[in-house]
Amino acid sequence: MNISSGYATKSNPRKIAFLLLLFTPSALYANAGTPLMWAGMLHMVIGNALIGIAEGMFVAFIFKTKRKLCVPVMIVANYLSAWVGGLLLTQFLTPHLDINLYNGRLWMVLLTAITFIATVILELPFVLFCARGIGARRTKIIQVNCLVQFVSYLILTLWYLSASRVSLYSKFEVLPSSRIVVNEEALLYYIAGPDGNVYSSRLDGSERQQVFALQSTNHYDRLFVKKNGSNQWDLMFQGGGDRQQSQTLTLTSNLTSSAVEDPRTDNGKAEGTWFNFGAITSLANSNEWDFVTGFWAAEGIHGKNSRTGERLHCSFETPFLNWFIRNGTQLPNEQVVFQLGKDQICILDPKFKTIALVARGRGPVVALQSRPITQ
């Protein structure tokens, strides 16, 4: 692709092929980020210029105006709409939406539509500027703008779809927690999202009650257990997210007769939620399935069945939404409880490939043969 004159020509097909290969997200590796991260950076830094060149040439062709005017104008339009639109979306819209496991797919469609409409509105003045002085009707200019943005948005949608990871929805069935058969001996402890207090409940969401008035406000706060005897455990709180500067509290003693200690605990302190990923510990002596969570949202949770060799992968990372997986615990029946995103505690069943939302909160701990406790 020859860009020496400011726009593309057909002079070198091999350069075009090289550029396409360079921009292919699937050729990038997660240890240097994720495919979606690289796709976003390439779009924001370079892609907007390429799209602006194409849009400018098309607008100039339709309105019979000069390309040397329309091309730079549409390049500016694309950078403006991408950066301003992205800022408005991430800073002022999505933080105030209640997006969760059950409505995530719907919101993906709605956010895609919202961003398309915003792009049409933001770039319309630039198309009007390109068509000034030629006597074109306003309705025609609007139609041309809509057509240009539709084609560009279709290309960007395919680009980002190739880099997104949505196996949470494509490979698993999302069910209400009441429809998942759970271990009746398991009791969930977690920090509730709305008030920051510690609650307990069964894994189907029933028998919910407050355990401790904690009033936690940090998204990286979590719970963990520490052994205080031959078969007794303390329920602990790790606050602040940084092991070196965090606060550790004992919420209650003699919690249960069966729990599992966090392998990332050191001298009575544990990693906060942000760094609590990696191999998932199990409440059973042995399991057919082994699970590990990755740092990036695209890595999600991986599982492997040691008997059958079956593998599974559950993750969710898109341009609009991405949910990290943290604070995992494996149950004796192979199910896994973990935190999805900032405030969703979910249970995944590898046998039936189902997932459900158990509670809205963070920092979960699961114990067996436990009795509900009160402050």
C-alpha positions in Angstrom: 0.0 0.0 0.0 1.5 3.3 -1.1 0.6 6.1 1.3 3.2 8.6 0.2 0.6 10.9 -1.4 -1.7 10.8 1.5 -4.1 8.1 0.4 -4.0 4.5 -0.9 -3.2 3.4 -4.4 -3.0 0.0 -6.1 0.7 0.1 -6.7 2.0 -2.6 -4.4 -0.3 -5.6 -3.5 2.4 -7.2 -1.4 2.4 -4.2 0.9 -1.3 -4.5 1.2 -1.0 -8.2 2.2 1.7 -7.4 4.7 -0.4 -4.6 6.3 -3.4 -6.9 6.6 -1.3 -9.6 8.2 0.2 -7.0 10.6 -3.3 -5.9 11.7 -4.7 -9.5 12.2 -5.5 -9.8 15.9 -5.3 -13.6 16.0 -1.6 -13.3 15.3 -1.0 -11.6 18.6 -0.3 -13.3 21.9 -1.9 -12.9 25.4 1.5 -12.7 27.2 1.9 -9.3 25.7 -1.7 -8.3 26.3 -4.7 -9.7 24.6 -5.8 -9.7 20.9 -8.5 -7.3 21.7 -6.1 -4.8 23.4 -3.9 -4.8 20.3 -6.9 -4.6 18.0 -8.1 -1.5 19.9 -4.6 0.1 19.9 -4.2 -0.4 16.2 -7.6 1.0 15.5 -7.2 4.0 17.7 -3.7 4.9 16.5 -3.5 3.7 12.8 -6.9 2.4 11.9 -8.7 5.7 12.2 -6.3 7.2 9.6 -6.9 4.4 7.1 -10.7 4.5 7.6 -10.6 8.3 7.2 -8.7 8.0 4.0 -11.3 5.6 2.6 -14.2 7.7 3.8 -12.7 10.9 2.5 -12.1 9.4 -1.0 -15.7 8.1 -1.1 -17.2 11.4 0.0 -15.1 13.3 -2.6 -16.2 10.9 -5.3 -19.9 11.2 -4.4 -19.9 15.0 -4.1 -17.3 15.6 -6.9 -15.1 17.6 -4.5 -11.3 17.6 -3.9 -9.8 14.5 -2.2 -7.1 16.6 -0.7 -9.8 18.4 1.3 -12.1 15.5 2.1 -9.4 13.0 3.2 -7.8 15.0 6.0 -11.3 16.2 7.2 -12.6 12.6 7.4 -9.4 11.5 9.1 -9.9 14.1 11.8 -13.6 13.1 12.0 -12.7 9.5 12.7 -10.2 10.2 15.4 -12.6 12.6 17.1 -15.5 10.2 17.0 -13.4 7.3 18.2 -11.8 9.1 21.1 -14.7 11.2 22.2 -17.2 8.4 21.7 -15.0 6.0 23.6 -14.5 8.4 26.5 -18.2 9.1 26.8 -19.0 5.4 26.7 -16.5 4.2 29.2 -16.6 7.2 31.6 -20.2 8.4 31.6 -22.4 5.6 30.4 -21.3 2.0 31.2 -20.3 2.7 34.8 -23.9 3.6 35.6 -25.5 0.6 34.0 -26.5 -2.5 35.8 -24.9 -5.0 33.4 -24.7 -8.6 34.6 -24.5 -12.2 33.4 -28.2 -12.3 32.5 -28.4 -9.1 30.4 -24.8 -8.9 29.1 -25.7 -10.1 25.6 -28.6 -7.6 25.3 -26.4 -4.7 26.5 -23.7 -5.7 23.9 -26.3 -5.2 21.1 -27.6 -1.9 22.7 -24.1 -0.5 23.2 -23.1 -1.3 19.6 -26.2 0.5 18.4 -25.6 3.5 20.6 -22.0 3.9 19.4 -23.1 3.6 15.8 -25.6 6.4 16.3 -23.1 8.5 18.2 -20.6 8.1 15.3 -23.2 9.2 12.7 -24.0 12.3 14.7 -20.3 13.2 15.5 -19.1 12.8 11.9 -22.1 14.5 10.2 -20.7 18.1 10.5 -17.5 16.9 8.8 -19.4 15.4 5.9 -21.4 18.6 5.7 -18.2 20.6 5.5 -16.9 18.4 2.7 -20.1 19.0 0.7 -20.4 22.7 1.3 -20.8 24.9 -1.7 -22.0 22.2 -4.2 -25.7 22.7 -3.6 -26.3 19.2 -2.4 -29.6 18.6 -0.5 -29.3 18.1 3.2 -31.1 14.8 3.0 -28.6 13.5 0.5 -25.7 14.5 2.7 -27.3 12.7 5.7 -27.8 9.6 3.6 -24.2 9.6 2.4 -23.0 10.0 5.9 -25.1 7.1 7.2 -23.9 4.9 4.3 -20.3 5.8 5.0 -20.6 5.1 8.7 -22.5 1.9 8.2 -19.8 0.4 5.9 -17.0 1.6 8.3 -18.8 0.3 11.3 -19.4 -3.0 9.7 -15.7 -3.4 9.0 -14.9 -2.4 12.6 -17.4 -4.8 14.0 -15.9 -7.7 12.1 -12.4 -6.5 13.2 -13.3 -6.4 16.9 -15.4 -9.6 16.7 -12.3 -11.5 15.5 -10.4 -10.3 18.6 -13.1 -10.6 21.2 -13.5 -13.6 23.5 -17.2 -14.5 24.3 -17.0 -18.2 25.2 -18.9 -17.5 28.4 -22.0 -17.1 26.2 -21.1 -19.1 23.2 -20.0 -22.3 25.0 -22.1 -22.2 28.2 -25.8 -22.1 29.0 -26.7 -19.2 31.4 -29.2 -20.4 34.0 -30.8 -19.1 37.1 -29.0 -20.3 40.2 -32.1 -22.1 41.3 -31.8 -24.5 38.3 -28.3 -25.6 39.1 -27.9 -28.7 41.4 -25.5 -27.5 44.0 -23.7 -29.1 47.0 -26.1 -28.8 49.9 -23.3 -28.7 52.4 -21.6 -25.7 50.8 -22.0 -22.2 52.2 -20.9 -19.1 50.5 -19.4 -16.1 52.3 -18.9 -12.9 50.4 -18.8 -9.1 50.6 -22.1 -7.7 49.2 -21.9 -5.0 46.5 -24.5 -2.5 47.8 -23.5 -2.1 51.4 -20.0 -3.7 51.7 -21.1 -6.0 54.5 -20.3 -9.8 54.7 -23.1 -12.2 54.0 -23.6 -15.9 53.8 -25.9 -17.9 51.6 -26.3 -21.3 50.0 -25.0 -21.7 46.4 -28.5 -21.4 45.0 -28.8 -18.0 46.6 -31.1 -19.1 49.4 -30.8 -18.6 53.2 -29.0 -15.3 52.8 -28.1 -13.5 56.0 -25.6 -10.8 57.2 -22.6 -12.2 59.0 -20.5 -9.1 59.7 -21.1 -5.3 59.3 -17.9 -4.6 57.4 -18.9 -1.7 55.1 -16.1 -2.4 52.6 -15.7 0.1 49.8 -12.7 -1.2 47.8 -13.3 -3.4 44.8 -10.2 -5.4 45.5 -11.2 -6.4 49.1 -11.9 -10.0 49.6 -12.4 -12.8 52.1 -10.2 -15.8 52.8 -9.8 -18.5 55.5 -6.9 -19.3 57.8 -6.5 -22.5 59.8 -6.4 -21.9 63.6 -6.3 -25.5 64.8 -6.4 -29.1 63.7 -9.8 -28.7 62.0 -10.9 -25.2 62.6 -10.8 -22.1 60.4 -11.0 -18.3 60.8 -12.9 -16.2 58.3 -10.5 -13.4 57.3 -10.8 -10.1 55.5 -8.1 -8.7 53.2 -8.6 -5.0 52.5 -7.0 -2.6 50.1 -5.8 -5.1 47.4 -2.1 -4.6 48.2 -0.6 -7.2 50.4 2.2 -4.9 51.7 -0.1 -2.0 52.7 -3.5 -3.8 53.2 -5.5 -4.4 56.3 -6.2 -7.9 57.5 -9.0 -8.6 60.0 -10.4 -11.7 61.6 -14.2 -11.6 61.1 -15.0 -14.8 63.0 -13.3 -17.8 64.5 -14.1 -21.6 64.3 -15.8 -21.1 61.0 -16.2 -24.7 59.7 -14.9 -28.2 59.8 -13.9 -28.2 56.1 -12.4 -25.3 54.2 -9.4 -24.6 51.9 -6.5 -22.3 52.6 -5.4 -19.9 49.9 -1.9 -20.9 48.6 -1.2 -17.3 47.9 -1.4 -16.5 51.7 1.8 -15.4 53.3 2.4 -14.6 57.0 -1.3 -14.3 57.6 -1.9 -12.0 54.6 -3.4 -12.8 51.3 -3.3 -11.2 47.8 -6.2 -8.8 47.1 -8.7 -9.7 44.4 -6.7 -8.2 41.6 -3.9 -10.7 42.0 -5.9 -13.6 43.2 -5.7 -15.7 40.0 -3.9 -18.8 38.9 -4.5 -22.4 39.9 -7.8 -22.8 41.7 -7.8 -24.7 45.0 -10.3 -27.5 45.7 -12.4 -28.4 48.7 -11.9 -32.1 47.7 -8.9 -34.3 48.1 -9.0 -35.1 44.4 -11.0 -34.0 41.4 -11.2 -35.1 37.7 -11.1 -31.4 36.7 -8.3 -29.0 37.2 -8.9 -25.3 36.8 -6.8 -22.2 36.4 -7.7 -18.6 35.9 -5.6 -16.1 33.9 -4.7 -12.5 34.5 -6.4 -11.1 31.5 -10.2 -11.2 31.0 -9.6 -12.9 27.6 -7.8 -15.8 29.5 -10.8 -16.3 31.8 -10.9 -19.8 33.4 -9.4 -22.9 31.8 -10.3 -26.4 32.8 -8.9 -29.8 31.9 -10.4 -33.2 32.8 -7.5 -35.5 33.8 -9.5 -38.7 33.0 -11.0 -37.8 29.6 -8.6 -35.1 28.5 -11.6 -32.8 27.8 -10.9 -29.1 28.0 -13.0 -26.0 28.5 -12.5 -22.3 28.4 -14.8 -19.6 29.7 -14.1 -15.9 29.2 -15.7 -12.6 28.3 -13.7 -9.7 26.8 -15.3 -7.3 24.2 -14.7 -3.6 23.3 -17.6 -2.5 25.5 -17.5 -5.0 28.4 -14.8 -7.3 29.9 -15.1 -9.4 33.0 -12.0 -10.7 34.8 -12.3 -14.0 36.7 -10.9 -14.0 40.3 -11.2 -15.7 43.7 -12.0 -19.2 42.5 -12.9 -22.3 44.6 -13.5 -25.8 43.3 -16.2 -27.9 45.0 -16.1 -31.7 45.5 -18.7 -32.1 42.7 -16.4 -30.4 40.2 -18.3 -27.1 40.1 -16.3 -23.9 40.5 -17.4 -20.7 42.3 -15.6 -17.5 41.3 -15.9 -13.8 41.1 -16.8 -12.5 37.6 -16.0 -8.9 37.0 -16.3 -6.5 39.9 -19.5 -7.7 41.6 -20.8 -11.0 40.3 -20.3 -14.3 42.1 -21.0 -17.2 39.8 -21.0 -21.0 39.8 -19.8 -23.0 36.7 -20.7 -26.6 36.2 -18.2 -28.3 33.8 -20.3 -31.4 33.3 -23.4 -29.7 32.0 -21.6 -26.5 30.6 -23.8 -24.2 32.6 -23.1 -21.0 34.5 -25.3 -19.1 37.0 -25.2 -15.9 39.0 -25.4 -16.7 42.7 -24.9 -13.3 44.4 -23.9 -9.7 43.6 -20.7 -9.1 45.5 -17.0 -9.8 45.7 -14.2 -11.7 47.5 -16.1 -15.0 47.9 -15.1 -17.9 50.1 -16.8 -21.3 50.1 -16.9 -23.7 53.1 -18.4 -27.1 53.6 -20.5 -28.5 56.5 -20.8 -25.0 57.8 -23.4 -23.5 60.0 -24.5 -19.9 59.4 -22.9 -17.5 61.9 -23.9 -14.2 63.2 -21.9 -11.2 64.4 
